[in-house]
Amino acid sequence: MSQALVYGDAISTYVRSVRLALEEKGVAHTLVAVDLVKGQHLEEAHLARHPWGKMPAFEHDDHSIYEAAAIMRYIDEVFPGPALMPATPVERSRVNQVMGIVESYGYPASITHIFIPRVLVPALGGQTDEAEIEAAKPRAALFLKEIARLLGEANYFGGATVSLADLHVLPVVTYLRATPEGLALLAAAPSIEAWLGRMNERSSVRAVMPPG
């Protein structure tokens, strides 16, 4: 069986989610760097892997896949190790629902319109668009409120054990928390802060996520 290859920039939340899934399953993999800042995701080599120039792309056993959620489901089904989807239809539907919420609502509000303008843009010498961030805060707040509701009293989004949903949410919430806006929003979502604490104790998270 050929080694798993993940193509993308290590800072990407979706690259991190895929790598978290591999770590949870105990699968050795290689991260093939695609530099976002240098625009390598828009070069011909990467466009051949992902026609929209997004990341990650994934290769394993002569199979090529793009889109993080599809890759993560493949990883869970193909590799041995603990299941990352729960056993019951209701629990699985919640996992799938949370993953969809991340992609459609959580990532755009938290990363595109808060983390990137607040942290990445100034780091690259640009100026933060304060109006963009202010407009995104209610959407990020709704994201946190809704995933807190779906988490309920459970330890993880799949119930008693970590699921793909947890691995999809974690990088987004971690990056959001790295902004002053995110810290303030998370103060109103204590169950998500507690969940984040549990996740940060996992060896997979220590291996893939940045410290702090």
Residue pairs with C-beta under 8 A, 6 or more apart in sequence:
1 60
1 61
2 59
2 60
2 61
2 62
3 28
3 29
3 30
3 60
4 22
4 27
4 28
4 29
4 30
4 58
4 59
4 60
4 75
5 29
5 30
5 32
5 58
5 59
5 60
6 15
6 18
6 19
6 22
6 29
6 30
6 31
6 32
6 56
6 57
6 58
7 32
7 34
7 46
7 49
7 50
7 55
7 56
7 57
7 58
7 59
8 14
8 15
8 18
8 31
8 32
8 33
8 34
8 41
8 55
8 56
8 57
9 15
9 33
9 34
9 35
9 36
9 41
9 55
10 16
10 31
10 33
11 36
12 36
12 55
12 56
13 107
13 111
13 171
13 172
13 175
14 54
14 55
14 56
14 68
14 171
15 31
15 55
15 56
15 68
16 170
16 171
16 208
16 209
17 68
17 72
17 167
17 168
17 170
17 171
18 56
18 58
18 68
18 71
18 72
18 75
19 29
19 31
19 208
20 167
20 170
20 171
20 204
20 205
20 208
20 209
21 71
21 72
21 75
21 76
21 84
21 164
21 167
22 29
22 75
22 79
23 203
23 204
23 207
23 208
24 81
24 82
24 84
24 162
24 167
24 202
24 204
25 75
25 76
25 79
25 80
25 81
25 82
25 84
26 79
26 80
26 81
27 75
27 79
27 81
33 40
34 40
34 41
34 46
34 55
35 41
36 55
37 124
40 46
41 50
41 53
41 54
41 55
42 53
46 53
46 55
46 57
47 53
49 57
49 59
49 64
49 66
50 57
50 66
54 66
54 67
56 66
56 68
56 71
57 64
57 65
57 66
58 64
58 65
58 66
58 71
58 74
59 65
60 74
60 78
63 74
65 71
65 74
68 168
69 99
69 103
69 164
69 168
72 84
72 164
72 167
72 168
73 85
73 164
75 84
76 83
76 84
76 85
76 164
82 161
82 162
83 161
84 158
84 162
84 163
84 164
84 167
85 92
85 95
85 158
85 163
85 164
86 92
86 95
86 158
86 159
86 161
86 163
91 158
91 159
91 163
92 158
94 150
94 157
94 158
94 165
95 157
95 158
95 163
95 164
95 165
96 165
97 150
98 147
98 150
98 157
98 165
98 168
98 169
99 164
99 165
99 168
101 143
101 146
101 147
101 150
102 165
102 168
102 169
102 172
103 168
105 139
105 142
105 143
106 140
106 143
106 147
106 169
106 172
107 172
108 136
108 139
109 136
109 139
109 140
109 142
109 143
110 136
110 140
110 143
110 172
110 173
110 175
110 176
110 182
111 172
111 175
111 176
112 136
113 132
113 133
113 135
113 136
113 139
113 140
114 133
114 136
114 137
114 140
114 176
114 179
114 181
114 182
115 175
115 176
115 178
115 179
115 182
117 128
117 129
117 132
117 133
118 128
118 133
118 179
118 180
118 181
119 175
119 178
119 179
121 127
121 128
121 129
122 128
133 181
137 181
137 185
140 176
140 181
140 182
140 185
141 185
141 188
144 173
144 185
144 186
144 188
144 189
144 192
145 188
145 189
147 157
147 169
147 192
148 189
148 191
148 192
150 157
151 157
151 191
151 192
151 195
154 160
155 195
155 198
156 162
156 163
156 165
156 166
156 195
156 198
157 163
157 165
157 166
157 169
158 164
158 165
158 166
162 199
162 202
166 195
166 199
167 204
170 196
170 199
170 205
170 209
171 209
173 182
173 186
173 192
173 196
174 196
174 209
174 210
175 182
176 182
176 185
176 186
177 183
177 186
177 196
178 212
186 192
186 193
186 196
187 193
199 205
200 206
200 209
